[in-house]
Amino acid sequence: MRTSIATVSLGGSLTEKLTAASRAGFDGVEIFENDLLASPLTPEEIRTRCADLGLRIDLYQPMRDIEAVPQDEFARNLRRARRKFELMRRLGADTVLVCSSVSPLAVDDDALAAAQLARLADLAQDFGIRVAYEALAWGRHVHTYDHAWRVVEAAGHPALGTCLDSFHILSRGTDPRGIEDIPGEKIFFLQLADAPLLAMDVLQWSRHYRCFPGQGGFDVAGLVGHVLRTGYDGPLSLEVFNDVFRQAEAAPTAVDARRSLLVLQEALGAAAPPAPAVPTGVAFAELVTPDTEPVDALLAALGFARTARHRGKPVDLWQQGEARILVNTGPAVRRGDTQLAAVGLRSPDPVAAADRAEALLAPVLPRRRSPHDAPLDAVAAPDGTELFFCGSGRWRADFAPLAHAPAATDVRHIDHLALTQPWHQFDEAALFHRSVLGLDAQESVDVADPYGLLRSRALSNADGSVRIVLTVGPAPTHGTGGAQHIALATDDVTAAARRFRAAGGRLLPVPANYYDDLAARHDLPEEELRTYRELGILYDRDAYGVFRHCYTQTVGRIFFELVQRDDGYRGYGAPNAPVRLAAQHALRAVTGG
Amino acid sequence: MRTSIATVSLGGSLTEKLTAASRAGFDGVEIFENDLLASPLTPEEIRTRCADLGLRIDLYQPMRDIEAVPQDEFARNLRRARRKFELMRRLGADTVLVCSSVSPLAVDDDALAAAQLARLADLAQDFGIRVAYEALAWGRHVHTYDHAWRVVEAAGHPALGTCLDSFHILSRGTDPRGIEDIPGEKIFFLQLADAPLLAMDVLQWSRHYRCFPGQGGFDVAGLVGHVLRTGYDGPLSLEVFNDVFRQAEAAPTAVDARRSLLVLQEALGAAAPPAPAVPTGVAFAELVTPDTEPVDALLAALGFARTARHRGKPVDLWQQGEARILVNTGPAVRRGDTQLAAVGLRSPDPVAAADRAEALLAPVLPRRRSPHDAPLDAVAAPDGTELFFCGSGRWRADFAPLAHAPAATDVRHIDHLALTQPWHQFDEAALFHRSVLGLDAQESVDVADPYGLLRSRALSNADGSVRIVLTVGPAPTHGTGGAQHIALATDDVTAAARRFRAAGGRLLPVPANYYDDLAARHDLPEEELRTYRELGILYDRDAYGVFRHCYTQTVGRIFFELVQRDDGYRGYGAPNAPVRLAAQHALRAVTGG
């Protein structure tokens, strides 16, 4: 099955777009007219460039408001069409998209529409071109796919077929099953886009908020299934208008796009990458730091013990219960602040996990090998975090045990990792973690920070032993853009917090007003409230259970959270996030950090 | 008439918000509960802070889903309310907002709602507090202001009144005239917000896209007129949820907010700043530059002559027709690139214009005086551009004529100035230019740049002799953020372009594909097309006339446009902007500029 992408889905100049599409493995492109008009390349040069890049030009869309118009207007349209067909011949494109008219001149007359489209198809045929007629969701008279097909059928012209677009069909809630009534050879083209389920004007929705299949709320795969059952054998082509993608670099967006089609094809049984080997736990989190002192002090106060040292690299293993933190000061670490650089995921089948990641276009990292290293399969997530797939703990053989035993433990394991994403890659990151790792995603939630809204989305495996929370700030320059945190699970957050403080750790102070409100909202014993107040423990409750949590100070980009998750509580304390964020801002304002 | 603002309308910490509100001249604030919860200040400290800042706490809104619920639920609500009333006593706030319930537990029973609200008002009265009940547009059973008023009336309690909110009323298209049937003393509060006219889910619309009165599409002033006719004498209070304002600095947003209320009060006859002295032309545009050479070369090639030099400062006057450009290399110029720093507006009454600007909170600049200087009244626009109000040309007395006569002229005058705005201040800038200068605004348009969408909005006086186009990039970091341009009006763009080229000027090259498309869309003579192609002249047509324009290379942040506006064409060539932007990007990629 061939894959294609419309140039409007990517940011940059036409040549940047074409290069990105080719490198991501697309077979073809739809050239959006504005991209051609703005390009200094001639049509012949564009044709050659595409050929060099292994891209077919599957579609060109220069025609608007063609049909069901008065004769003199139609004559002008035909004149314009001839010019465009000449251009397409130079370009080597053989299919032209014609969207249903939105012109105020258009009349509600299917017979006239059919006759004029047939006349256009006559002209197209002279140039070896096929006309694909598509119902825009906001077309003046024709706005459903079945109506467009009736017009095409009435025209009965061999060079006239229909184009289906998942957005235009699913945004109107039209039942896609009727697609199977269209003969496959009359479906000349298939455009795919997903979108978040917003209740808004369909034109605005379409022009600004489309996304790649699997990133929104539509059943795009279901629709494609109907199309394939007609015998359609043209490309699956992405046409996505998205304000954020327009600003992003073309190369990663193209990879994200192609991954979305691979996942779609897998869902349809049309592609078979290795099945997901869903991770079964977090083996370790690796911090890189230019200065271990503050990180070591923080880990020690949290009750971690330095239990082992890497045999060949400046990496220490800190452990408490099943929570393991690597602290890396090697020269290969990225410049700058202390940050989370890698996550080790316990995998039932590391090789299969890495194979699936590679099949889904995740950048595979060179295996870390040294005379002492166990080979570890690793890929890079969209934010650059390295994900290691770890088998039965063999990776620990690389570490030489130190005298220290693991500390007596308040912390059981890593509850979740919260990672701020680059602004342009939030949707990509969610799709990546779902498709590559096989995690399930919750809905996005908005969280108020004093300096703008954040969006946050949690992903986890079935038993909650792997939980990753993706966060994105309100704009690329947002001040708190880089924060990351590691949440540590404990059975008794009060004890853990007290021990941390006794060991010299500093907990994030929480305003007294928060506790007055807690008292008003929940019937908590005075004693309990007093403890929370004293330590800065936050409280949340959902339909399942109760969540108590508190935060450490921040080192570089990293802070820790101690969490007690009782009775099957499913969330992450999101209602408390505004208070936490404000407290962190306040602290930074004081410390100048 | 007192003015107030909800803390949620501003970005930052609670103390930053309070300080900004006070400095902008507000009389009071509504304290949004989350801002209080996240503040390290106690309620008593907040009370003192507000008093020190001259702010009354006009409203507190901690109550949700109070009324028309089962008795045990209501008992819990009353318990919570008591805690909140205790808090309000500490805060010194005497009015509490209660929004109509959205709870799934709420039943459709006005009598029950009235009885429970009366019971709540009983409790409030014990604390000296008044309850203001408001219909949320998405309330479960009560979602119109008249319905909320019927419930209040039925309750018949002296401590229970209604709160009106312009967003909730106007977003549902409810007729606001019925407001006059409510006795003024039972309207306990009035919240104001405007919003762009979007067809979207009202809750999303409300939470993300509200703006200050005069920045959206609602007739907020009309609504306030109805409210005032009831005898309402409480504050006009702004409650605006806006994703962009949340990220902006609180201080300028607060000034913008207060200006919007001043303009609203003026429209209602409740305030009388000096009437607008609408500018009647552009006297000059002033560029600052660290290096005059490239600017001088560009101006000379455009046909400008250096006709005068300032008697006391390193400022040259370049002139052609009625177009005057000042080139300033003084030490007081801002650092960095060549840019437009000031605009001289011909004013029928400079003193009145400056007085109005000051009354509408524009920063008034110190008059530039030196032994030689004519006093000029000037204010700063939101983007920092200095606007000078110039009388009958007296300012030119500061300049000593040079030998050069004004050049024989292709350029008549300055057609328009296009200024990129700081990302957070686009709405503020439009309101500023409308209200302070008295210009009329066109609708915003979206323009596709290769690296993201731009928004653009034009303002002008009645005869088009002053035209300012405000533009904003897709995100704060956007690469082309800083571009500015000066469009020069000519009667013959072809001649002007040729002369420019002959004088060594470089015109922005326009792709050949653009002209192929132009030929397809318009029936232009071959000869004319050939000329456009050769020179890089772009073409547009609207319902009134024809526009032909071309662009120079860029120096610093500045480039020039030559425009020929025929037969009353009203636009600015927006359909050609994507081609121009792509060509500018391509040139930068080549020159590395």
Interface residues (C-beta under 8 A of the other chain):
Chain A: G11 G12 S13 E33 N34 L36 L37 A38 S39 P40 L41 T42 P43 P62 R79 R80 R83 K84 L87 L198 A199 M200 D201 Q204 H208 D243 R246 Q247 W423 A448 P450 Y451 G452 L453 P474 A475 P476 T477 H478 P509 P511 A512 N513 Y514 D516 D517 A519 A520 R521 P578 V579 L581 A582 A583 H585 A586 A589
Chain B: G11 G12 S13 E33 N34 L36 L37 A38 S39 P40 L41 T42 P43 P62 R79 R80 R83 K84 L87 L198 A199 M200 D201 Q204 H208 D243 R246 Q247 W423 A448 P450 Y451 G452 L453 P474 A475 P476 T477 H478 P509 P511 A512 N513 Y514 D516 D517 A519 A520 R521 P578 V579 L581 A582 A583 H585 A586 A589
